[in-house]
Amino acid sequence: MQITRLTTGKEHSPLLVVDNFIPQPEALVEYACGQQFLANSPYYPGVRSAAPESYRQFMLQSLQATLIDYFALPTTALGFSVCHFSLVTTPPAQLKLLQRIPHFDTTEKHALAAVHYLFQGDQGGTAFYRHRKTGFEIIDDSRTMVYYRALEAENDGPNLPKASDGYIGGDTALFEQIGAQQGIFNRLIIYRRHALHSGIITQNTSLSANPRLGRLTISSFIDMQPKHG
């Protein structure tokens, strides 16, 4: 396991990159092949299935202390609110508007997201963005209304991404890409969920629902656990 500590953008949002994350990643792919994948989110452009409990335990045993330290989390214990295999399967022309621009998952500063890449070959990665009009790279409670008003003002403008644009890739008229991590087999990245981000889905990306062929990842939401006692 090789851990690299990075920051992204002018707001220096922390990003942890872990290469060679688990000892036998092929076993996870095999496990995924035996699961039933379902579309369970109006936002995620694909299908999902629960990851095994042993995976969550391994991540916490391996990384909990590192995450608490690097992301300066005011807690002694972490847990998962989401942990599932994910496969991008939606054709570019069928994306909803919100799937064609970067997004944030929450305004909570101490909430983390993890993406574990389990695909072979060049199938994209994860990119981070700055909204040009506001200059925001992260969206917290103090910025939410300003950001949404700015997006609404751009809704009728000439730069709104069209269906033919498909998945966002690199700079656009509305967003500037400020960082990217390539999806490499058995690489895990962890970042704060209030950062503007998007999956990198290219023309080379397989949209297959077969875990051996498609863009298989494990996506997790990691949260602070309340103190007991």
N, C-alpha and C positions, 0 to 999 in steps of 0.2 A: 504494500500500500504506500503510495507516494502522495503527500499532501502539499498543495501549493496555495498560499494565501495571497489573494489579489484584491484590488479595489476597481470599481468601475465608475467612469465619468467624473464630472466636476464635483459631484456630491460624494465621491469616494465611498460608494456603497460596497460593503464587504462581499467578497465572493470566494468561496472555498472550492477548490478543484481537487478531487481525489482520484488518482489513476490506479489501476489494478485493485479496485475496491474490494471485491470478494474473491476467495480462493478458487471457486469453481463456477464461474458465471454461466457456462454452458448448461449446468443443471437447472438454473433458473429459467432458461429458454425452454428446456424440455418440460419443466413444470407448467409453464405458460401454455404450451401446446395442448395440454390436457384440460384446460379451463374453458369455461364459456364466457365469451366477451359480449358485453351489451353496451348500447348507447345510453348513458345515464346522466348526461349533462347537456343543457342547451348551448353551452359555450364551447366545450371541448369538441374539436372536429374529428371525432372518431369513436372508438369503443374501448371499454375498460373491463378489468376483472381484478378481484382482490389479490394482493400479494400475500405470500405466506407469513404467518406470525413470526416464524423463525428469522425472517428477513428483517423485520422491525427490531427484534432483539439483537441481532448482529450489528445493525447500524448504531443502536444506542450503546452497546458494549464497546464498540470501536471508536465512536466519534462524540459521544455526549459531552465529555469534558472539553474537547477541542471546540465544539460548537458554542458551549456556554462561554468559554474564554474569548474566542475570536469575534463572536457577535455581541459580546458584552451583555449577556442575558442575566437579568436579576433573578436567578433561580438556581436550584441545585438539581433539578430533574426535568427531563423532557419526555414528551409522548407524541403520538401520532393522531391527528384527526382524519387524515387521508393517507392511504398507502395502496396503490393499485398499479397493475400492469396497464399500459396504455398503447394503443395503436392508432395512428393517424390514418383515416380511411376516406375522408371527404374530398371529392374532386375540387380543384380550385374554383371553378365557376359556380359551385353550389354553396360557397361560404356566405354566411350572414355578414353584415357590415362590421359588427364587433369582432368577428374572427379575422378581418382583414387589416386590423390595426393592433398595435401593442396593447397589452392589458396589465392591470395589477390585480392581485388576488384579495388583498385586504389593505386597510389603512393602518393596521396594527404594526408598530415598528419591530416588535420582538417575535413576530411570526415568521417562520422560515419555510422555504420550499426546497425540495431536492428533486433532481432529475438524474436517473441512472440509465445510461445508454446501453442497450443490450442488442443492438443491431450491427451487422457487418457492412463494411463499405461506406461510401460517401452518401449518407442519407440526411445530412443537415445536423444542426445542433440547436443552440439557444442563443438568442441575441437580446441585447439590452438597448434601450432607447431614451432619447430626450425629446419631449414635446416642444417643437420649435416656438410656438406662440407664447407659451408660459415659461419655457425654460426648465420645466419640471422633469426630473429623472425618477423621483419617487413621489408617491401620492399619499400623504398622511391626512389626518382629520382636518388640519388647518388649510389644506389645499383642495379638498374635494370639490367644493362648490365652484371655486375659480376654474378648476380643470374641466368640470362638466359644462360650465357655461361656455368655455372656449371651444370645446368639442361641438356643442350645439351651434355655435356661431359658424363653425366650419362645415356643418352638415349640408348647407345649401350652396357651399362654395365650389369653385371649379376644381379644387384639389382633392375633393373627397374620393377615396379609392373606389374604383368601379369593380363590378363583378369580374370583368375581364382581367383585372390586375391580379386576382388570386391572392395567395399568401404573401405577406409583406416580406421583402428581401432587401436589406440595405437601406440607404437613405431614401426618403420620399419628401414630397413638398411639405408634409405636416410633421414628420418625425425624422430625427437624425439618429442613426445607429451609433452608439457610443462604446460598444464592446460586443464580443461574441465568443462563445466556446464551441469548438468543433465536437460533434458527437463521435466519440471514439469508444469502441467496444470496452465495456467494464469501467468506463469513466463515470464518476458521480460529481455533480455540481450542486452546491447549496448556496442560496442567496435569500435576502429578505423579500417577503411576498409583496411588499408595497413598492417594489421596483417595477418600472415599466419594462415589459419583456414580451418576447414572442418566440415560439419555436421557429427554427429555420427549416422551411420545407422547400426543396428545390425541384427542378425538373428531373433530377436523378432519384428523388425520394420514391420508394415503393409505397403505394397506398393499399397494399395487400393486407387482408385481415388474418393472414397466416403468420403466427409469431416468428416462424423461421425466416420468412421472406420480408415482412413488413418492418415499419419503423418502431420496433418494440422498445419501450422505456418502462421504468418504474417511476411513477410520480408520487411524491409524498409531501404532505403538509406536517410540519413539526412545530409543536407548541409547548410553551412552558406549562409544567404541571403545578397545580396549587400545592402549597406547603401544608403538610398534615401536622396535627398536634396543636 
